[in-house]
Amino acid sequence: MLRHVVMFRYATGTSIEQRAAVIAGLRELPAMVPEIRGYHVGEDAGLVEGNFDFAVVAEFDNADGYRAYAANADHLALIASTIRPVIAERAAVQFDGD
């Protein structure tokens, strides 16, 4: 199994509505991307100062599944229209493991 973990920080001034749209849009992706085997999206619980604002953990059978997700038109449209305009910082990693 390949896992893709990505964390984001919102840009200053991002509204509650924009944040909700990002989370809602991400949560719709599993229905649009058949290669996704597991998908978890959540905002930071606020337990440690300085954390990123939210994270996505996506699971795929293999690297080809991840590549299909990364290139999926619905995923790319969400990034362009809803995510990229409100994100100040992004960090990601893909790793093999169970």
Biopython code that builds the backbone (N, CA, C, O; Angstrom):
import numpy as np
from Bio.PDB.StructureBuilder import StructureBuilder

atoms = [
    (1, "MET", "N", (0.847, -1.187, 0.000)),
    (1, "MET", "CA", (0.000, 0.000, 0.000)),
    (1, "MET", "C", (0.880, 1.233, 0.000)),
    (1, "MET", "O", (1.885, 1.294, 0.708)),
    (2, "LEU", "N", (0.496, 2.209, -0.797)),
    (2, "LEU", "CA", (1.190, 3.488, -0.837)),
    (2, "LEU", "C", (0.309, 4.532, -0.156)),
    (2, "LEU", "O", (-0.887, 4.636, -0.431)),
    (3, "ARG", "N", (0.924, 5.294, 0.729)),
    (3, "ARG", "CA", (0.196, 6.370, 1.413)),
    (3, "ARG", "C", (0.731, 7.725, 0.950)),
    (3, "ARG", "O", (1.932, 7.921, 0.768)),
    (4, "HIS", "N", (-0.197, 8.634, 0.770)),
    (4, "HIS", "CA", (0.113, 10.021, 0.410)),
    (4, "HIS", "C", (-0.386, 10.881, 1.555)),
    (4, "HIS", "O", (-1.576, 10.873, 1.873)),
    (5, "VAL", "N", (0.519, 11.621, 2.175)),
    (5, "VAL", "CA", (0.165, 12.498, 3.290)),
    (5, "VAL", "C", (0.515, 13.920, 2.878)),
    (5, "VAL", "O", (1.643, 14.200, 2.473)),
    (6, "VAL", "N", (-0.450, 14.805, 2.983)),
    (6, "VAL", "CA", (-0.214, 16.205, 2.633)),
    (6, "VAL", "C", (-0.821, 17.092, 3.714)),
    (6, "VAL", "O", (-1.927, 16.849, 4.197)),
    (7, "MET", "N", (-0.062, 18.131, 4.079)),
    (7, "MET", "CA", (-0.509, 19.076, 5.104)),
    (7, "MET", "C", (-0.481, 20.479, 4.511)),
    (7, "MET", "O", (0.373, 20.807, 3.687)),
    (8, "PHE", "N", (-1.438, 21.302, 4.949)),
    (8, "PHE", "CA", (-1.578, 22.650, 4.419)),
    (8, "PHE", "C", (-1.690, 23.666, 5.543)),
    (8, "PHE", "O", (-2.187, 23.373, 6.630)),
    (9, "ARG", "N", (-1.214, 24.868, 5.250)),
    (9, "ARG", "CA", (-1.492, 26.045, 6.075)),
    (9, "ARG", "C", (-2.286, 27.004, 5.213)),
    (9, "ARG", "O", (-1.940, 27.274, 4.063)),
    (10, "TYR", "N", (-3.351, 27.508, 5.794)),
    (10, "TYR", "CA", (-4.167, 28.489, 5.080)),
    (10, "TYR", "C", (-3.464, 29.838, 5.009)),
    (10, "TYR", "O", (-2.686, 30.190, 5.896)),
    (11, "ALA", "N", (-3.739, 30.576, 3.968)),
    (11, "ALA", "CA", (-3.256, 31.949, 3.840)),
    (11, "ALA", "C", (-4.008, 32.834, 4.832)),
    (11, "ALA", "O", (-5.153, 32.551, 5.184)),
    (12, "THR", "N", (-3.372, 33.881, 5.267)),
    (12, "THR", "CA", (-4.008, 34.854, 6.138)),
    (12, "THR", "C", (-5.255, 35.397, 5.454)),
    (12, "THR", "O", (-5.226, 35.745, 4.274)),
    (13, "GLY", "N", (-6.345, 35.467, 6.203)),
    (13, "GLY", "CA", (-7.586, 35.998, 5.669)),
    (13, "GLY", "C", (-8.513, 34.958, 5.061)),
    (13, "GLY", "O", (-9.594, 35.303, 4.583)),
    (14, "THR", "N", (-8.111, 33.694, 5.070)),
    (14, "THR", "CA", (-8.988, 32.639, 4.547)),
    (14, "THR", "C", (-10.224, 32.555, 5.440)),
    (14, "THR", "O", (-10.110, 32.436, 6.660)),
    (15, "SER", "N", (-11.386, 32.617, 4.834)),
    (15, "SER", "CA", (-12.640, 32.636, 5.601)),
    (15, "SER", "C", (-13.048, 31.232, 6.050)),
    (15, "SER", "O", (-12.541, 30.228, 5.549)),
    (16, "ILE", "N", (-13.963, 31.192, 6.992)),
    (16, "ILE", "CA", (-14.527, 29.922, 7.457)),
    (16, "ILE", "C", (-15.207, 29.205, 6.298)),
    (16, "ILE", "O", (-15.127, 27.981, 6.190)),
    (17, "GLU", "N", (-15.871, 29.957, 5.438)),
    (17, "GLU", "CA", (-16.557, 29.360, 4.283)),
    (17, "GLU", "C", (-15.556, 28.748, 3.301)),
    (17, "GLU", "O", (-15.801, 27.671, 2.757)),
    (18, "GLN", "N", (-14.445, 29.421, 3.078)),
    (18, "GLN", "CA", (-13.412, 28.884, 2.186)),
    (18, "GLN", "C", (-12.803, 27.616, 2.772)),
    (18, "GLN", "O", (-12.561, 26.649, 2.050)),
    (19, "ARG", "N", (-12.557, 27.620, 4.075)),
    (19, "ARG", "CA", (-12.019, 26.426, 4.742)),
    (19, "ARG", "C", (-12.995, 25.263, 4.601)),
    (19, "ARG", "O", (-12.591, 24.139, 4.304)),
    (20, "ALA", "N", (-14.265, 25.534, 4.811)),
    (20, "ALA", "CA", (-15.282, 24.484, 4.696)),
    (20, "ALA", "C", (-15.351, 23.950, 3.268)),
    (20, "ALA", "O", (-15.555, 22.753, 3.066)),
    (21, "ALA", "N", (-15.184, 24.818, 2.286)),
    (21, "ALA", "CA", (-15.220, 24.391, 0.885)),
    (21, "ALA", "C", (-14.038, 23.488, 0.555)),
    (21, "ALA", "O", (-14.187, 22.527, -0.200)),
    (22, "VAL", "N", (-12.876, 23.783, 1.108)),
    (22, "VAL", "CA", (-11.700, 22.929, 0.889)),
    (22, "VAL", "C", (-11.961, 21.531, 1.446)),
    (22, "VAL", "O", (-11.768, 20.537, 0.746)),
    (23, "ILE", "N", (-12.396, 21.454, 2.690)),
    (23, "ILE", "CA", (-12.648, 20.165, 3.328)),
    (23, "ILE", "C", (-13.755, 19.407, 2.596)),
    (23, "ILE", "O", (-13.619, 18.213, 2.330)),
    (24, "ALA", "N", (-14.835, 20.090, 2.273)),
    (24, "ALA", "CA", (-15.950, 19.428, 1.574)),
    (24, "ALA", "C", (-15.509, 18.905, 0.207)),
    (24, "ALA", "O", (-15.852, 17.787, -0.178)),
    (25, "GLY", "N", (-14.753, 19.713, -0.516)),
    (25, "GLY", "CA", (-14.278, 19.284, -1.824)),
    (25, "GLY", "C", (-13.372, 18.074, -1.738)),
    (25, "GLY", "O", (-13.494, 17.142, -2.533)),
    (26, "LEU", "N", (-12.473, 18.086, -0.785)),
    (26, "LEU", "CA", (-11.573, 16.941, -0.609)),
    (26, "LEU", "C", (-12.348, 15.681, -0.245)),
    (26, "LEU", "O", (-12.032, 14.593, -0.724)),
    (27, "ARG", "N", (-13.344, 15.827, 0.588)),
    (27, "ARG", "CA", (-14.125, 14.653, 1.009)),
    (27, "ARG", "C", (-14.951, 14.053, -0.126)),
    (27, "ARG", "O", (-15.395, 12.910, -0.020)),
    (28, "GLU", "N", (-15.163, 14.796, -1.200)),
    (28, "GLU", "CA", (-15.884, 14.278, -2.362)),
    (28, "GLU", "C", (-14.993, 13.440, -3.293)),
    (28, "GLU", "O", (-15.497, 12.649, -4.090)),
    (29, "LEU", "N", (-13.688, 13.612, -3.190)),
    (29, "LEU", "CA", (-12.784, 12.958, -4.139)),
    (29, "LEU", "C", (-12.852, 11.430, -4.163)),
    (29, "LEU", "O", (-12.758, 10.857, -5.248)),
    (30, "PRO", "N", (-13.010, 10.739, -3.037)),
    (30, "PRO", "CA", (-13.056, 9.274, -3.133)),
    (30, "PRO", "C", (-14.138, 8.741, -4.068)),
    (30, "PRO", "O", (-13.963, 7.682, -4.670)),
    (31, "ALA", "N", (-15.237, 9.448, -4.195)),
    (31, "ALA", "CA", (-16.296, 9.020, -5.112)),
    (31, "ALA", "C", (-15.920, 9.277, -6.565)),
    (31, "ALA", "O", (-16.538, 8.719, -7.472)),
    (32, "MET", "N", (-14.922, 10.109, -6.794)),
    (32, "MET", "CA", (-14.532, 10.494, -8.149)),
    (32, "MET", "C", (-13.256, 9.816, -8.635)),
    (32, "MET", "O", (-12.960, 9.815, -9.830)),
    (33, "VAL", "N", (-12.510, 9.244, -7.709)),
    (33, "VAL", "CA", (-11.210, 8.652, -8.050)),
    (33, "VAL", "C", (-11.213, 7.187, -7.604)),
    (33, "VAL", "O", (-10.997, 6.900, -6.427)),
    (34, "PRO", "N", (-11.453, 6.268, -8.524)),
    (34, "PRO", "CA", (-11.591, 4.864, -8.136)),
    (34, "PRO", "C", (-10.322, 4.239, -7.561)),
    (34, "PRO", "O", (-10.400, 3.202, -6.901)),
    (35, "GLU", "N", (-9.179, 4.830, -7.790)),
    (35, "GLU", "CA", (-7.917, 4.272, -7.275)),
    (35, "GLU", "C", (-7.740, 4.478, -5.775)),
    (35, "GLU", "O", (-6.898, 3.823, -5.161)),
    (36, "ILE", "N", (-8.511, 5.367, -5.182)),
    (36, "ILE", "CA", (-8.393, 5.629, -3.742)),
    (36, "ILE", "C", (-8.911, 4.423, -2.968)),
    (36, "ILE", "O", (-10.029, 3.966, -3.204)),
    (37, "ARG", "N", (-8.102, 3.908, -2.046)),
    (37, "ARG", "CA", (-8.491, 2.771, -1.194)),
    (37, "ARG", "C", (-8.881, 3.223, 0.215)),
    (37, "ARG", "O", (-9.690, 2.571, 0.875)),
    (38, "GLY", "N", (-8.323, 4.307, 0.660)),
    (38, "GLY", "CA", (-8.647, 4.893, 1.954)),
    (38, "GLY", "C", (-8.396, 6.379, 1.867)),
    (38, "GLY", "O", (-7.490, 6.816, 1.157)),
    (39, "TYR", "N", (-9.193, 7.170, 2.586)),
    (39, "TYR", "CA", (-9.066, 8.623, 2.454)),
    (39, "TYR", "C", (-9.518, 9.282, 3.743)),
    (39, "TYR", "O", (-10.643, 9.073, 4.196)),
    (40, "HIS", "N", (-8.643, 10.073, 4.329)),
    (40, "HIS", "CA", (-8.929, 10.738, 5.601)),
    (40, "HIS", "C", (-8.552, 12.209, 5.469)),
    (40, "HIS", "O", (-7.442, 12.539, 5.051)),
    (41, "VAL", "N", (-9.470, 13.075, 5.823)),
    (41, "VAL", "CA", (-9.261, 14.518, 5.753)),
    (41, "VAL", "C", (-9.666, 15.100, 7.095)),
    (41, "VAL", "O", (-10.712, 14.746, 7.640)),
    (42, "GLY", "N", (-8.845, 15.991, 7.629)),
    (42, "GLY", "CA", (-9.240, 16.612, 8.879)),
    (42, "GLY", "C", (-8.453, 17.863, 9.192)),
    (42, "GLY", "O", (-7.306, 18.031, 8.778)),
    (43, "GLU", "N", (-9.108, 18.738, 9.940)),
    (43, "GLU", "CA", (-8.443, 19.940, 10.427)),
    (43, "GLU", "C", (-7.651, 19.603, 11.684)),
    (43, "GLU", "O", (-7.991, 18.675, 12.417)),
    (44, "ASP", "N", (-6.604, 20.360, 11.917)),
    (44, "ASP", "CA", (-5.773, 20.164, 13.095)),
    (44, "ASP", "C", (-6.612, 20.305, 14.365)),
    (44, "ASP", "O", (-7.479, 21.175, 14.446)),
    (45, "ALA", "N", (-6.358, 19.463, 15.335)),
    (45, "ALA", "CA", (-7.111, 19.475, 16.589)),
    (45, "ALA", "C", (-6.704, 20.619, 17.513)),
    (45, "ALA", "O", (-7.340, 20.834, 18.544)),
    (46, "GLY", "N", (-5.660, 21.350, 17.159)),
    (46, "GLY", "CA", (-5.259, 22.504, 17.959)),
    (46, "GLY", "C", (-4.521, 22.158, 19.236)),
    (46, "GLY", "O", (-4.496, 22.958, 20.171)),
    (47, "LEU", "N", (-3.924, 20.991, 19.292)),
    (47, "LEU", "CA", (-3.247, 20.556, 20.520)),
    (47, "LEU", "C", (-1.823, 21.086, 20.648)),
    (47, "LEU", "O", (-1.291, 21.191, 21.753)),
    (48, "VAL", "N", (-1.201, 21.424, 19.503)),
    (48, "VAL", "CA", (0.179, 21.898, 19.509)),
    (48, "VAL", "C", (0.276, 23.145, 18.643)),
    (48, "VAL", "O", (-0.093, 23.124, 17.468)),
    (49, "GLU", "N", (0.768, 24.217, 19.218)),
    (49, "GLU", "CA", (0.908, 25.457, 18.470)),
    (49, "GLU", "C", (1.920, 25.270, 17.344)),
    (49, "GLU", "O", (2.951, 24.620, 17.519)),
    (50, "GLY", "N", (1.607, 25.855, 16.180)),
    (50, "GLY", "CA", (2.521, 25.798, 15.055)),
    (50, "GLY", "C", (2.251, 24.679, 14.070)),
    (50, "GLY", "O", (2.898, 24.602, 13.025)),
    (51, "ASN", "N", (1.292, 23.799, 14.393)),
    (51, "ASN", "CA", (0.946, 22.733, 13.455)),
    (51, "ASN", "C", (0.357, 23.307, 12.174)),
    (51, "ASN", "O", (-0.064, 24.463, 12.125)),
    (52, "PHE", "N", (0.337, 22.478, 11.144)),
    (52, "PHE", "CA", (-0.372, 22.838, 9.921)),
    (52, "PHE", "C", (-1.869, 22.876, 10.226)),
    (52, "PHE", "O", (-2.309, 22.355, 11.251)),
    (53, "ASP", "N", (-2.650, 23.494, 9.336)),
    (53, "ASP", "CA", (-4.079, 23.676, 9.588)),
    (53, "ASP", "C", (-4.929, 22.444, 9.295)),
    (53, "ASP", "O", (-5.921, 22.203, 9.982)),
    (54, "PHE", "N", (-4.551, 21.657, 8.278)),
    (54, "PHE", "CA", (-5.287, 20.429, 7.995)),
    (54, "PHE", "C", (-4.425, 19.470, 7.220)),
    (54, "PHE", "O", (-3.386, 19.841, 6.674)),
    (55, "ALA", "N", (-4.874, 18.217, 7.178)),
    (55, "ALA", "CA", (-4.104, 17.170, 6.505)),
    (55, "ALA", "C", (-5.026, 16.238, 5.736)),
    (55, "ALA", "O", (-6.213, 16.103, 6.034)),
    (56, "VAL", "N", (-4.430, 15.600, 4.733)),
    (56, "VAL", "CA", (-5.081, 14.550, 3.960)),
    (56, "VAL", "C", (-4.165, 13.337, 3.993)),
    (56, "VAL", "O", (-2.959, 13.454, 3.779)),
    (57, "VAL", "N", (-4.743, 12.171, 4.264)),
    (57, "VAL", "CA", (-4.017, 10.907, 4.151)),
    (57, "VAL", "C", (-4.807, 10.056, 3.165)),
    (57, "VAL", "O", (-5.952, 9.682, 3.418)),
    (58, "ALA", "N", (-4.176, 9.760, 2.046)),
    (58, "ALA", "CA", (-4.819, 8.958, 1.004)),
    (58, "ALA", "C", (-4.036, 7.661, 0.830)),
    (58, "ALA", "O", (-2.807, 7.651, 0.891)),
    (59, "GLU", "N", (-4.765, 6.570, 0.611)),
    (59, "GLU", "CA", (-4.138, 5.257, 0.469)),
    (59, "GLU", "C", (-4.470, 4.674, -0.903)),
    (59, "GLU", "O", (-5.598, 4.764, -1.388)),
    (60, "PHE", "N", (-3.445, 4.072, -1.511)),
    (60, "PHE", "CA", (-3.562, 3.498, -2.847)),
    (60, "PHE", "C", (-2.903, 2.128, -2.863)),
    (60, "PHE", "O", (-2.047, 1.838, -2.028)),
    (61, "ASP", "N", (-3.296, 1.290, -3.804)),
    (61, "ASP", "CA", (-2.679, -0.028, -3.935)),
    (61, "ASP", "C", (-1.194, 0.087, -4.254)),
    (61, "ASP", "O", (-0.387, -0.722, -3.797)),
    (62, "ASN", "N", (-0.839, 1.105, -5.047)),
    (62, "ASN", "CA", (0.542, 1.221, -5.511)),
    (62, "ASN", "C", (0.778, 2.636, -6.053)),
    (62, "ASN", "O", (-0.104, 3.493, -6.006)),
    (63, "ALA", "N", (1.983, 2.852, -6.564)),
    (63, "ALA", "CA", (2.345, 4.169, -7.086)),
    (63, "ALA", "C", (1.495, 4.562, -8.287)),
    (63, "ALA", "O", (1.202, 5.743, -8.476)),
    (64, "ASP", "N", (1.099, 3.597, -9.094)),
    (64, "ASP", "CA", (0.242, 3.918, -10.240)),
    (64, "ASP", "C", (-1.104, 4.473, -9.789)),
    (64, "ASP", "O", (-1.638, 5.387, -10.419)),
    (65, "GLY", "N", (-1.654, 3.936, -8.712)),
    (65, "GLY", "CA", (-2.902, 4.462, -8.162)),
    (65, "GLY", "C", (-2.740, 5.895, -7.699)),
    (65, "GLY", "O", (-3.609, 6.735, -7.932)),
    (66, "TYR", "N", (-1.612, 6.176, -7.034)),
    (66, "TYR", "CA", (-1.339, 7.552, -6.608)),
    (66, "TYR", "C", (-1.213, 8.474, -7.817)),
    (66, "TYR", "O", (-1.774, 9.569, -7.827)),
    (67, "ARG", "N", (-0.487, 8.039, -8.820)),
    (67, "ARG", "CA", (-0.303, 8.867, -10.020)),
    (67, "ARG", "C", (-1.638, 9.159, -10.713)),
    (67, "ARG", "O", (-1.851, 10.261, -11.218)),
    (68, "ALA", "N", (-2.525, 8.176, -10.733)),
    (68, "ALA", "CA", (-3.855, 8.398, -11.321)),
    (68, "ALA", "C", (-4.619, 9.456, -10.520)),
    (68, "ALA", "O", (-5.271, 10.322, -11.104)),
    (69, "TYR", "N", (-4.543, 9.392, -9.206)),
    (69, "TYR", "CA", (-5.168, 10.395, -8.329)),
    (69, "TYR", "C", (-4.572, 11.773, -8.585)),
    (69, "TYR", "O", (-5.301, 12.754, -8.735)),
    (70, "ALA", "N", (-3.244, 11.842, -8.633)),
    (70, "ALA", "CA", (-2.560, 13.121, -8.809)),
    (70, "ALA", "C", (-2.920, 13.773, -10.141)),
    (70, "ALA", "O", (-2.934, 14.999, -10.248)),
    (71, "ALA", "N", (-3.209, 12.959, -11.154)),
    (71, "ALA", "CA", (-3.525, 13.477, -12.482)),
    (71, "ALA", "C", (-5.024, 13.567, -12.763)),
    (71, "ALA", "O", (-5.425, 14.031, -13.830)),
    (72, "ASN", "N", (-5.851, 13.130, -11.819)),
    (72, "ASN", "CA", (-7.301, 13.105, -12.024)),
    (72, "ASN", "C", (-7.847, 14.524, -12.257)),
    (72, "ASN", "O", (-7.514, 15.455, -11.523)),
    (73, "ALA", "N", (-8.673, 14.667, -13.268)),
    (73, "ALA", "CA", (-9.203, 15.989, -13.643)),
    (73, "ALA", "C", (-10.011, 16.642, -12.523)),
    (73, "ALA", "O", (-9.907, 17.850, -12.312)),
    (74, "ASP", "N", (-10.815, 15.859, -11.804)),
    (74, "ASP", "CA", (-11.611, 16.425, -10.706)),
    (74, "ASP", "C", (-10.702, 16.911, -9.578)),
    (74, "ASP", "O", (-10.938, 17.970, -8.996)),
    (75, "HIS", "N", (-9.673, 16.141, -9.276)),
    (75, "HIS", "CA", (-8.698, 16.507, -8.248)),
    (75, "HIS", "C", (-7.981, 17.801, -8.647)),
    (75, "HIS", "O", (-7.865, 18.728, -7.846)),
    (76, "LEU", "N", (-7.507, 17.852, -9.880)),
    (76, "LEU", "CA", (-6.792, 19.038, -10.351)),
    (76, "LEU", "C", (-7.689, 20.271, -10.381)),
    (76, "LEU", "O", (-7.232, 21.373, -10.079)),
    (77, "ALA", "N", (-8.951, 20.100, -10.738)),
    (77, "ALA", "CA", (-9.894, 21.227, -10.749)),
    (77, "ALA", "C", (-10.127, 21.752, -9.335)),
    (77, "ALA", "O", (-10.182, 22.963, -9.122)),
    (78, "LEU", "N", (-10.262, 20.851, -8.376)),
    (78, "LEU", "CA", (-10.438, 21.260, -6.976)),
    (78, "LEU", "C", (-9.226, 22.040, -6.489)),
    (78, "LEU", "O", (-9.369, 23.070, -5.829)),
    (79, "ILE", "N", (-8.044, 21.555, -6.811)),
    (79, "ILE", "CA", (-6.825, 22.260, -6.410)),
    (79, "ILE", "C", (-6.823, 23.671, -6.995)),
    (79, "ILE", "O", (-6.585, 24.643, -6.277)),
    (80, "ALA", "N", (-7.085, 23.783, -8.286)),
    (80, "ALA", "CA", (-7.015, 25.085, -8.962)),
    (80, "ALA", "C", (-8.073, 26.063, -8.479)),
    (80, "ALA", "O", (-7.789, 27.245, -8.284)),
    (81, "SER", "N", (-9.293, 25.573, -8.286)),
    (81, "SER", "CA", (-10.398, 26.492, -7.984)),
    (81, "SER", "C", (-10.577, 26.789, -6.504)),
    (81, "SER", "O", (-10.991, 27.890, -6.142)),
    (82, "THR", "N", (-10.273, 25.826, -5.647)),
    (82, "THR", "CA", (-10.662, 25.943, -4.245)),
    (82, "THR", "C", (-9.488, 25.899, -3.277)),
    (82, "THR", "O", (-9.496, 26.606, -2.270)),
    (83, "ILE", "N", (-8.485, 25.084, -3.562)),
    (83, "ILE", "CA", (-7.386, 24.896, -2.615)),
    (83, "ILE", "C", (-6.259, 25.905, -2.824)),
    (83, "ILE", "O", (-5.914, 26.655, -1.910)),
    (84, "ARG", "N", (-5.693, 25.921, -4.012)),
    (84, "ARG", "CA", (-4.530, 26.789, -4.263)),
    (84, "ARG", "C", (-4.776, 28.260, -3.893)),
    (84, "ARG", "O", (-3.867, 28.899, -3.362)),
    (85, "PRO", "N", (-5.962, 28.821, -4.150)),
    (85, "PRO", "CA", (-6.165, 30.241, -3.812)),
    (85, "PRO", "C", (-6.091, 30.560, -2.316)),
    (85, "PRO", "O", (-5.903, 31.722, -1.955)),
    (86, "VAL", "N", (-6.231, 29.571, -1.447)),
    (86, "VAL", "CA", (-6.262, 29.859, -0.006)),
    (86, "VAL", "C", (-5.118, 29.220, 0.774)),
    (86, "VAL", "O", (-5.104, 29.272, 2.004)),
    (87, "ILE", "N", (-4.166, 28.623, 0.079)),
    (87, "ILE", "CA", (-3.091, 27.916, 0.757)),
    (87, "ILE", "C", (-1.803, 28.727, 0.751)),
    (87, "ILE", "O", (-1.361, 29.211, -0.290)),
    (88, "ALA", "N", (-1.212, 28.865, 1.926)),
    (88, "ALA", "CA", (0.063, 29.569, 2.055)),
    (88, "ALA", "C", (1.238, 28.608, 2.010)),
    (88, "ALA", "O", (2.319, 28.962, 1.541)),
    (89, "GLU", "N", (1.026, 27.384, 2.501)),
    (89, "GLU", "CA", (2.128, 26.435, 2.606)),
    (89, "GLU", "C", (1.606, 25.012, 2.489)),
    (89, "GLU", "O", (0.508, 24.698, 2.949)),
    (90, "ARG", "N", (2.414, 24.153, 1.863)),
    (90, "ARG", "CA", (2.059, 22.750, 1.665)),
    (90, "ARG", "C", (3.281, 21.893, 1.914)),
    (90, "ARG", "O", (4.395, 22.257, 1.535)),
    (91, "ALA", "N", (3.072, 20.760, 2.547)),
    (91, "ALA", "CA", (4.125, 19.755, 2.717)),
    (91, "ALA", "C", (3.517, 18.402, 2.412)),
    (91, "ALA", "O", (2.374, 18.137, 2.784)),
    (92, "ALA", "N", (4.276, 17.532, 1.733)),
    (92, "ALA", "CA", (3.727, 16.228, 1.350)),
    (92, "ALA", "C", (4.808, 15.174, 1.377)),
    (92, "ALA", "O", (6.001, 15.461, 1.272)),
    (93, "VAL", "N", (4.348, 13.938, 1.522)),
    (93, "VAL", "CA", (5.220, 12.765, 1.443)),
    (93, "VAL", "C", (4.385, 11.599, 0.959)),
    (93, "VAL", "O", (3.199, 11.490, 1.272)),
    (94, "GLN", "N", (5.026, 10.720, 0.183)),
    (94, "GLN", "CA", (4.401, 9.457, -0.209)),
    (94, "GLN", "C", (5.313, 8.362, 0.318)),
    (94, "GLN", "O", (6.534, 8.447, 0.186)),
    (95, "PHE", "N", (4.716, 7.325, 0.920)),
    (95, "PHE", "CA", (5.554, 6.244, 1.437)),
    (95, "PHE", "C", (4.843, 4.909, 1.331)),
    (95, "PHE", "O", (3.615, 4.832, 1.379)),
    (96, "ASP", "N", (5.641, 3.859, 1.186)),
    (96, "ASP", "CA", (5.147, 2.497, 1.186)),
    (96, "ASP", "C", (5.027, 2.021, 2.609)),
    (96, "ASP", "O", (5.891, 2.318, 3.434)),
    (97, "GLY", "N", (3.984, 1.295, 2.915)),
    (97, "GLY", "CA", (3.869, 0.737, 4.255)),
    (97, "GLY", "C", (2.476, 0.329, 4.601)),
    (97, "GLY", "O", (1.502, 0.827, 4.039)),
    (98, "ASP", "N", (2.389, -0.588, 5.539)),
    (98, "ASP", "CA", (1.099, -1.042, 6.035)),
    (98, "ASP", "C", (0.883, -0.570, 7.449)),
    (98, "ASP", "O", (-0.156, -0.856, 8.043)),
]
sb = StructureBuilder()
sb.init_structure("model")
sb.init_model(0)
sb.init_chain("A")
sb.init_seg("    ")
for serial, (resi, resn, name, xyz) in enumerate(atoms, 1):
    if name == "N":
        sb.init_residue(resn, " ", resi, " ")
    sb.init_atom(name, np.array(xyz, "f"), 0.0, 1.0, " ", f" {name:<3s}", serial, name[0])
structure = sb.get_structure()
